[in-house]
Amino acid sequence: MQKYIDYLLQDIEKRIVEQWRKCPPHFYKAGFPDPYLVPPKGYDQAEEFQGVIQESNHFVESIREADNWLEGNASQSMFHHFDMSPELFPPPDRLNRTQTDDLVVALLRLWAAFNYSVSLPEKAPNTIIYPMLLKRMLENTILFKNGHFGIEFCDYEPKNCPFGIEYCSCKEKDV
């Protein structure tokens, strides 16, 4: 299984580099700190300045993308946007902890490369997060090239926390 996981991680990394080369992630370009927005190996930062869109066009395009999303034009899954298939990803019960951790980090880096950001509780183990990421990747969504798409799994009701009450980070904020 480890050989397969290594191959899958390389494939994910390849897609991350390809996406960075097409268009560096919005939050990276904006200078926001994010642990998943570290330029990948094989990405030349000089490429950022090749084919740069004028700022006014960038703003117009970001508004157009937001309008498309608001109008319900999310017709493809993340798997489609990533050019990957759900079948590539092993079921959680076939992975050891290290493999699960590696896949979660790779998936979050992939999401960030495609301008998807996610809110996750710090305490939640990757054994819970991994299947949630895969399930969300099946849902139709829009691809933002000039902005980002925030994804939340939680509705901020600790008793209904999808991660389990023991990992809920909003219960500490609930007064």
C-alpha positions in Angstrom: 0.0 0.0 0.0 2.8 2.4 0.8 4.1 2.3 -2.8 0.6 3.3 -4.0 0.4 6.1 -1.5 3.8 7.4 -2.6 2.6 7.4 -6.2 -0.7 9.2 -5.2 1.2 11.8 -3.3 3.5 12.4 -6.3 0.4 12.7 -8.5 -1.2 15.2 -6.2 2.1 17.2 -6.0 2.2 17.2 -9.8 -1.3 18.8 -10.0 -0.3 21.4 -7.3 2.7 22.4 -9.4 0.7 22.6 -12.6 -1.9 24.8 -10.9 0.7 27.1 -9.4 2.2 27.5 -12.9 -1.2 28.3 -14.4 -2.2 30.7 -11.7 -0.6 31.1 -8.3 -3.3 30.8 -5.5 -5.2 34.0 -4.8 -4.2 34.2 -1.1 -0.5 33.6 -1.9 -0.6 36.4 -4.4 -2.3 38.6 -1.8 0.4 37.8 0.8 -1.9 36.0 3.3 0.0 33.5 5.5 -1.2 29.9 5.1 0.8 26.8 5.9 -0.6 25.1 2.8 0.5 27.9 0.4 4.2 27.2 0.3 5.3 27.3 -3.3 5.9 23.6 -4.4 9.2 22.3 -5.7 9.3 22.8 -9.4 7.5 26.1 -9.3 9.6 29.1 -10.4 8.4 32.3 -8.7 9.5 34.3 -11.8 6.6 32.5 -13.5 4.2 34.7 -11.4 5.0 37.6 -13.6 4.4 35.9 -16.9 1.0 36.6 -18.4 -0.1 38.6 -15.4 -3.7 39.9 -15.7 -4.1 43.7 -15.2 -5.5 44.4 -11.7 -8.8 45.9 -13.1 -9.5 42.8 -15.1 -8.6 40.6 -12.1 -11.2 42.5 -10.0 -13.9 42.2 -12.8 -13.2 38.5 -13.2 -13.4 37.9 -9.4 -16.8 39.6 -9.4 -17.9 37.5 -12.4 -16.8 34.3 -10.6 -18.7 35.3 -7.4 -21.8 36.0 -9.5 -21.6 32.6 -11.2 -21.4 31.0 -7.8 -24.3 33.0 -6.4 -26.4 32.0 -9.4 -25.8 28.4 -8.6 -23.4 27.6 -11.5 -21.4 25.0 -9.6 -21.6 22.1 -12.0 -18.4 20.2 -11.4 -16.9 18.4 -8.4 -13.5 19.2 -7.0 -12.4 15.8 -8.4 -13.2 17.1 -11.8 -11.4 20.4 -11.3 -8.4 18.5 -10.0 -8.6 16.1 -12.9 -8.7 13.2 -10.5 -11.1 10.4 -9.7 -12.5 9.4 -6.3 -11.4 5.8 -6.9 -7.8 6.9 -6.7 -8.1 7.5 -2.9 -8.0 4.6 -0.6 -10.7 4.0 2.0 -9.7 5.4 5.4 -9.7 1.9 7.0 -6.9 0.8 4.6 -4.5 3.5 5.7 -2.2 3.8 8.7 -1.9 7.0 10.6 1.2 8.3 8.7 -0.5 7.7 5.4 -3.6 9.4 6.5 -1.7 12.4 7.8 0.3 12.6 4.5 -2.8 12.5 2.4 -4.6 15.1 4.4 -1.7 17.6 4.1 -1.4 16.9 0.4 -5.2 17.4 -0.1 -5.2 20.6 1.8 -2.2 21.8 -0.3 -4.1 20.8 -3.4 -7.3 22.6 -2.2 -5.2 25.7 -1.5 -3.6 25.6 -4.9 -7.0 25.7 -6.5 -8.2 28.5 -4.2 -10.3 26.4 -1.8 -9.7 27.1 1.9 -11.2 25.1 4.7 -11.9 25.7 8.4 -11.0 22.7 10.5 -10.6 22.3 14.3 -7.0 22.1 15.3 -7.7 19.1 17.6 -9.5 16.9 15.1 -7.5 13.9 14.0 -6.8 13.4 10.3 -8.6 10.0 10.6 -11.8 12.1 10.8 -10.8 14.8 8.4 -9.7 12.6 5.5 -13.1 11.0 4.8 -14.8 14.4 5.2 -12.4 16.0 2.6 -13.1 13.1 0.2 -16.9 13.4 0.6 -16.8 17.2 0.1 -14.7 16.7 -3.1 -17.6 14.8 -4.6 -20.0 17.8 -4.3 -20.4 20.2 -7.2 -18.5 23.5 -6.7 -17.2 26.4 -8.7 -13.5 27.0 -9.4 -12.3 30.5 -8.5 -9.2 31.7 -10.4 -9.4 35.3 -9.1 -10.6 34.8 -5.6 -11.1 31.9 -3.2 -13.8 29.7 -2.0 -14.1 29.1 1.8 -15.5 25.7 2.9 -16.8 25.0 6.3 -18.0 21.7 7.7 -19.3 23.1 10.9 -22.6 25.0 11.5 -21.2 26.3 14.8 -23.5 24.3 17.0 -21.2 22.3 19.3 -23.8 19.6 19.9 -24.0 18.9 16.1 -20.3 19.2 15.4 -19.4 16.9 12.5 -16.0 16.3 14.1 -17.4 15.2 17.4 -17.9 17.3 20.5 -14.4 16.2 21.9 -12.8 18.0 18.9 -15.2 20.9 18.5 -13.3 24.2 18.6 -16.4 26.4 18.7 -17.6 25.0 22.0 -14.9 27.0 23.7 -16.3 30.1 22.1 -19.9 29.2 22.9 -21.1 31.3 25.8 
